[in-house]
Amino acid sequence: MKKALTFLSLLLSAALAYSQIAIDTNICPDIKSVYLSRSDNELEAPFLRLSEFGEESEQLLLRFDILSPQTEHLRYRLRHCTSDWLPDNLEPGEFLSGAADESISNYQSSFTTLTGYTNYYQLIPDRYSFFQASGNYLIEVYPAEYPDSILFTRRFCVYEEQMDIDAAVSKPSGTYGNFNRDQEVNVAISPRRGSFLSQQSDYYRVVVQQNRRTDLRRTLTFSGYSGSTLRYDWQVDNVFPGGNNFRYFDLSNLQATMYHVQRIEQWGGETFAFLQPDEDRSHKAYTQYNSLNGGMKTNIRDRNNPHIEADYVWVNFSLPLERPFLDGTVHIIGELTQWNLGDDSRMEWNAKYKAYTKRMLLKQGYYSYQLLFQPVGESEALTATLEGDHYVTPNSYTIYVYYRNPGARYDRLVGLLRTTSIH
């Protein structure tokens, strides 16, 4: 790794990050293939249940690559955040029993690959530590000799099981949304017996997120009580665009083209994969098939250990269109772009080929993604423009229930539910 470029130039970026909403981001361009999960299953969401006294604490597995055969002394630190992912004032000793700043001690060098890299992995927290507070958390990874230079960040949640949560996903049934294109997520919550939580609605914040899109994370409006149950339903924020099945491609074999790969070439010591051109699916009929709902998974067909034997490939995306959009931008969204609408996900218009194009350096494996259109000045991107919206799409929804009573110093995550059902 070129330290003068990679570390020292990150100081300004790191300083700016402290005052902003926490997101998953790779600040250092040499960081690739970051996975944070409950286990070694790369598709597991990073949600941990807060352990009770005497229970063994659950752990996260953090795994990532640095595009350098030279090993680096890296560390990670944990920060507690508010329900809207801003830094709060909790000290490490208040949310974790044990050290919140530790070395990353496990790594392996790549083997028989054209691109040299080092794969790092770490269980978080270590086996002698456990979380003492629920809520939103941020992991910051940094080089030991430059503690203010953050290489990348990842978010995760620690939740309590203090609430009964009922969520129904269906066609819109009220005055909001389109009956054939949208999905309505109605939520009902009630404190469990013995939880000692108030039933006052002002203490709660209920958030619904579609898939893992950072731009489709909405706070629901309280709509009333049903006995001891708090209801959040029949409001405009309950209605989400149905979207479409995620597109996907398979890079697990570089000796032959797999699904959605048009051709593979090698030159200059690097590998290039050209995907089949994508199409505007907004006016096409819905087709049901299984996908990873925006996830990615490292895989290689002819080797044993994908973490150190999978190679890196320059993947070329293209979306032919008659003309470019003048009122917004096109983005590739999924785990491969950390679900963020920014420079890393934005496609560029190529006038010569009359197409939006994008090139990414990706590790061999399976990838799924969508093409979203973000209108100028809007925070939410649209699936309708290039994917189409269908109420039958099997989206994954996560319901977060935060709780903060007067005088409390942090937002507790007292309940969490994931559902993909369409009723």
C-alpha positions in Angstrom: 0.0 0.0 0.0 1.3 3.5 -0.9 1.1 5.1 2.5 1.7 8.7 1.3 -1.4 8.4 -0.9 -3.6 6.0 1.2 -3.1 7.1 4.8 -2.0 10.7 4.9 -4.5 11.9 2.3 -7.3 10.5 4.4 -6.9 12.8 7.4 -9.4 15.4 6.0 -11.9 12.8 5.1 -11.7 11.2 8.5 -12.2 14.6 10.3 -15.2 15.3 8.2 -16.7 11.9 8.9 -17.0 12.6 12.7 -19.7 15.3 12.1 -21.8 13.5 9.6 -24.4 10.8 9.6 -22.7 7.4 9.8 -22.8 5.3 6.7 -21.0 2.3 5.3 -18.2 3.7 3.3 -14.8 2.7 2.0 -12.7 5.9 2.4 -9.5 4.2 1.3 -9.6 3.0 -2.3 -7.5 -0.1 -1.5 -10.2 -1.5 0.7 -12.3 -4.1 -1.0 -14.8 -6.9 -0.3 -15.9 -5.8 3.1 -18.3 -8.2 4.9 -19.8 -7.7 8.3 -22.1 -10.5 9.4 -23.3 -12.4 12.5 -21.4 -15.5 11.3 -19.2 -16.6 8.4 -22.2 -16.4 6.2 -21.6 -13.3 4.1 -25.3 -12.8 3.6 -26.2 -12.6 7.3 -27.2 -9.1 8.3 -25.1 -7.5 11.1 -27.7 -7.6 13.9 -26.7 -8.9 17.3 -29.1 -9.7 20.2 -28.1 -8.1 23.5 -27.0 -10.9 25.7 -28.5 -11.3 29.2 -26.5 -11.8 32.3 -24.7 -15.2 32.2 -25.4 -15.7 28.5 -22.5 -16.1 26.0 -22.3 -12.9 23.9 -23.0 -13.1 20.2 -20.2 -11.9 17.9 -19.8 -10.3 14.5 -17.3 -11.4 11.8 -15.6 -8.6 10.0 -13.7 -9.6 6.9 -12.1 -7.4 4.2 -9.2 -7.2 1.7 -6.5 -4.6 1.2 -5.0 -4.6 -2.3 -1.4 -5.1 -1.2 0.6 -8.2 -0.4 2.2 -6.2 2.4 0.5 -6.7 5.8 -0.5 -3.7 7.8 -1.0 -3.2 11.5 -4.7 -2.3 11.7 -7.0 -1.6 14.6 -10.8 -1.1 14.9 -12.8 1.0 17.3 -16.5 1.0 18.2 -18.8 4.0 18.5 -22.3 4.2 19.8 -24.8 6.3 17.7 -28.3 7.8 18.0 -31.3 6.3 16.2 -30.6 8.5 13.2 -26.9 7.4 13.1 -25.3 10.5 14.6 -22.5 10.1 17.2 -23.8 10.3 20.7 -22.0 11.0 24.0 -21.7 7.5 25.4 -18.2 6.5 26.6 -16.9 3.1 25.6 -17.2 1.8 29.2 -20.9 2.6 29.1 -21.8 0.5 26.1 -19.1 -2.3 26.1 -17.6 -4.4 28.9 -14.0 -4.7 27.6 -12.0 -2.7 25.1 -13.7 -0.8 22.4 -10.4 -0.3 20.5 -8.6 -3.4 19.5 -6.0 -4.8 17.0 -7.0 -6.8 14.0 -4.8 -9.8 14.4 -5.9 -12.3 11.8 -4.8 -12.1 8.1 -3.8 -14.2 5.2 -2.1 -13.3 1.9 -3.7 -14.1 -1.4 -2.6 -17.3 -3.2 -2.0 -17.8 -6.9 -4.0 -14.7 -7.9 -3.0 -12.0 -10.5 -4.0 -9.3 -8.1 -2.1 -9.5 -4.8 -4.0 -8.7 -1.7 -4.2 -9.5 2.0 -7.4 -10.8 3.6 -8.1 -9.6 7.2 -10.8 -11.0 9.5 -11.8 -10.4 13.1 -14.5 -11.4 15.6 -16.1 -8.4 17.3 -16.2 -8.0 20.2 -13.5 -10.3 21.4 -14.5 -13.3 23.5 -13.7 -11.5 26.8 -16.1 -8.6 26.0 -19.8 -8.1 25.7 -22.2 -5.3 24.8 -23.9 -3.5 27.6 -26.2 -1.2 25.6 -28.5 -1.8 22.6 -28.7 0.6 19.7 -26.8 1.6 16.6 -23.1 1.1 16.3 -20.3 2.1 14.0 -17.0 0.2 13.4 -14.1 2.4 12.3 -11.0 0.6 10.9 -7.7 2.5 10.9 -3.9 2.0 10.6 -2.4 1.8 14.1 0.2 4.5 13.3 -2.5 6.9 11.9 -5.4 6.7 14.4 -7.2 9.7 12.7 -7.1 8.1 9.2 -10.2 6.0 8.9 -9.9 3.4 6.2 -13.5 2.3 6.2 -16.6 2.2 8.3 -19.4 -0.3 8.8 -22.7 0.0 10.7 -24.4 -2.7 12.8 -27.1 -2.9 15.5 -27.4 -4.5 18.9 -31.1 -5.1 19.8 -33.1 -6.1 22.8 -36.1 -8.4 22.8 -38.4 -6.1 24.8 -41.2 -5.6 22.2 -43.7 -7.7 20.4 -43.7 -6.5 16.8 -46.3 -7.4 14.2 -45.7 -6.2 10.6 -47.9 -6.8 7.6 -46.7 -6.2 4.1 -49.5 -6.0 1.5 -50.9 -4.0 -1.4 -51.8 -0.4 -0.4 -55.2 -0.4 1.2 -55.6 3.3 1.9 -55.6 6.6 0.0 -51.8 6.4 -0.6 -49.8 4.4 -3.1 -50.7 2.5 -6.3 -52.5 -0.8 -5.8 -50.5 -2.6 -8.5 -47.0 -1.1 -8.0 -46.5 -0.3 -4.3 -46.3 -2.2 -1.0 -47.7 -1.0 2.3 -45.9 -1.9 5.6 -48.1 -1.6 8.6 -46.6 -2.1 12.1 -48.0 -2.7 15.5 -45.9 -2.9 18.7 -46.5 -3.6 22.3 -44.1 -3.8 25.3 -43.5 -7.3 26.6 -44.6 -8.2 30.1 -41.7 -7.4 32.5 -40.0 -5.0 30.1 -40.8 -2.0 32.2 -41.2 0.1 29.1 -43.7 2.9 28.9 -46.7 2.8 26.5 -46.3 6.5 25.8 -45.9 6.9 22.1 -43.6 9.9 22.4 -40.8 7.6 23.8 -40.8 5.4 20.7 -39.4 5.8 17.2 -40.4 3.1 14.7 -38.2 2.9 11.5 -38.8 0.7 8.5 -36.0 0.0 5.9 -36.5 -1.7 2.5 -33.8 -4.2 1.8 -30.7 -2.4 3.1 -31.1 0.8 1.1 -29.9 3.8 3.0 -32.3 6.1 1.1 -35.4 4.0 1.9 -35.2 4.1 5.7 -38.3 5.9 7.0 -39.6 6.9 10.4 -43.3 5.9 10.7 -46.0 8.2 12.1 -47.9 7.0 15.2 -51.5 6.5 14.3 -53.1 5.5 17.5 -53.6 2.9 20.2 -55.5 -0.4 20.0 -55.7 -1.4 23.6 -52.1 -1.6 24.9 -50.8 -1.8 21.3 -49.2 1.1 19.5 -50.1 1.2 15.8 -48.2 2.8 12.9 -50.3 2.3 9.8 -52.3 3.8 7.0 -49.9 6.8 6.5 -48.0 7.9 3.4 -44.6 6.8 4.9 -45.9 3.3 5.2 -46.1 2.9 1.4 -42.9 1.8 -0.4 -42.3 1.3 -4.1 -42.5 -2.4 -5.0 -39.4 -2.3 -7.2 -38.3 -5.4 -9.1 -36.2 -8.4 -8.6 -32.5 -7.6 -8.4 -30.3 -8.1 -11.4 -27.4 -10.4 -10.8 -24.2 -11.9 -12.4 -21.8 -14.7 -11.6 -18.0 -14.2 -11.6 -17.1 -17.5 -9.9 -15.5 -18.9 -13.0 -13.0 -16.9 -15.1 -12.4 -19.8 -17.6 -15.9 -19.6 -19.0 -18.7 -17.0 -19.0 -21.3 -17.5 -16.3 -24.7 -15.9 -15.9 -25.0 -12.3 -17.4 -21.3 -12.2 -18.3 -20.7 -11.6 -22.0 -17.0 -12.1 -22.2 -13.8 -12.2 -20.1 -10.4 -10.9 -21.3 -7.0 -10.6 -19.8 -4.3 -8.2 -20.6 -1.6 -6.3 -18.8 -1.7 -8.7 -15.9 -5.4 -7.9 -15.1 -8.7 -9.5 -15.8 -11.7 -7.7 -17.4 -15.3 -9.0 -17.4 -17.9 -7.4 -19.7 -21.4 -7.9 -18.5 -24.3 -8.3 -21.0 -25.8 -4.8 -21.5 -28.6 -4.1 -19.0 -32.0 -2.9 -20.2 -34.7 -0.6 -19.1 -37.2 -3.0 -17.4 -39.7 -0.3 -16.4 -42.3 -1.4 -19.0 -41.6 -5.1 -19.0 -43.8 -7.7 -17.3 -42.7 -9.0 -13.9 -40.7 -12.2 -13.8 -40.2 -14.1 -10.6 -36.7 -15.5 -9.9 -34.5 -15.9 -6.9 -31.7 -13.3 -6.2 -29.6 -12.1 -3.3 -31.8 -8.9 -2.8 -28.7 -6.7 -3.3 -26.3 -9.0 -1.5 -22.9 -10.3 -2.7 -21.0 -13.5 -1.9 -17.4 -14.4 -2.6 -17.1 -17.6 -4.6 -14.7 -19.5 -6.9 -15.5 -22.7 -8.8 -12.1 -24.3 -9.2 -10.3 -23.4 -5.9 -10.8 -24.3 -2.2 -10.6 -21.1 -0.3 -12.4 -18.2 -1.9 -11.2 -15.7 0.7 -7.6 -15.8 -0.5 -7.8 -17.7 -3.9 -10.5 -15.7 -5.6 -9.0 -13.1 -8.0 -10.1 -9.5 -8.7 -11.8 -8.5 -11.9 -12.5 -5.2 -13.6 -16.3 -5.5 -14.2 -17.8 -3.3 -16.9 -21.5 -2.4 -16.6 -23.5 -0.7 -19.4 -27.0 0.5 -19.9 -27.8 1.5 -23.5 -30.4 4.3 -23.8 -31.5 6.6 -26.6 -30.5 9.7 -24.6 -29.2 10.7 -21.2 -31.3 11.9 -18.3 -31.0 15.7 -17.8 -32.9 15.8 -14.5 -31.0 13.2 -12.4 -28.4 10.5 -12.1 -28.3 6.7 -12.6 -26.8 4.5 -9.8 -25.8 0.9 -9.3 -27.2 0.0 -5.9 -26.5 -3.0 -3.7 -23.8 -4.4 -1.3 -21.2 -3.9 -4.1 -21.6 -0.1 -3.7 -22.4 -0.1 0.1 -26.0 0.8 -0.8 -25.0 4.4 -1.1 -26.0 7.0 -3.7 -22.7 8.7 -4.4 -19.7 8.8 -6.7 -18.9 5.1 -6.2 -22.3 4.0 -7.5 -23.0 6.7 -10.1 -22.9 5.6 -13.8 -21.5 8.0 -16.4 -23.1 8.8 -19.8 -20.9 7.7 -22.8 -22.0 9.7 -25.8 -20.0 7.5 -28.2 -21.8 4.3 -27.2 -25.1 6.0 -26.2 -25.1 4.2 -22.9 -24.5 4.7 -19.2 -21.3 2.9 -18.2 -19.4 2.0 -15.0 -16.3 0.0 -14.2 -15.7 -1.6 -10.8 -12.9 -3.8 -9.4 -14.7 -6.7 -7.8 -13.7 -10.0 -6.3 -14.9 -13.3 -7.9 -18.3 -14.3 -6.7 -22.1 -13.6 -7.0 -23.4 -10.1 -7.1 -26.9 -8.6 -7.3 -27.9 -5.0 -7.9 -30.5 -2.6 -9.2 -30.3 0.4 -11.4 -31.9 3.4 -9.7 -32.6 6.9 -10.9 -32.1 9.7 -8.4 -33.9 13.0 -9.4 -31.9 16.2 -8.8 -32.5 17.4 -5.3 -34.2 14.2 -4.0 -32.9 12.0 -1.3 -34.8 8.9 -2.4 -33.9 7.2 -5.7 -36.6 5.7 -7.9 -37.0 2.1 -9.0 -39.9 3.0 -11.4 -37.6 4.7 -14.0 -35.4 1.8 -14.9 -36.6 -1.3 -12.9 -40.4 -0.9 -12.8 -42.5 -1.3 -9.6 -44.5 -4.4 -8.8 -46.4 -5.1 -5.6 -45.4 -8.9 -5.8 -41.7 -8.2 -5.5 -40.2 -10.1 -2.5 -38.5 -7.2 -0.8 -36.9 -7.6 2.6 -38.1 -5.2 5.3 -36.4 -4.5 8.6 -38.5 -2.9 11.4 -36.4 -1.1 14.1 -38.1 0.0 17.4 -36.1 2.6 19.3 -36.9 3.8 22.8 -35.8 6.8 24.8 -37.5 8.1 27.9 -36.8 11.6 29.4 -33.4 11.8 31.0 -32.0 8.8 29.1 -28.5 9.3 27.5 -29.0 7.1 24.5 -31.5 5.5 22.1 -32.2 1.9 23.0 -33.1 -0.5 20.2 -35.7 -2.5 22.1 -37.1 -4.5 19.2 -36.1 -5.6 15.7 -38.0 -7.7 13.1 -37.1 -8.7 9.5 -39.8 -9.8 7.1 -40.1 -10.6 3.4 -43.7 -11.8 3.4 -46.4 -10.4 1.1 -49.8 -11.0 2.6 
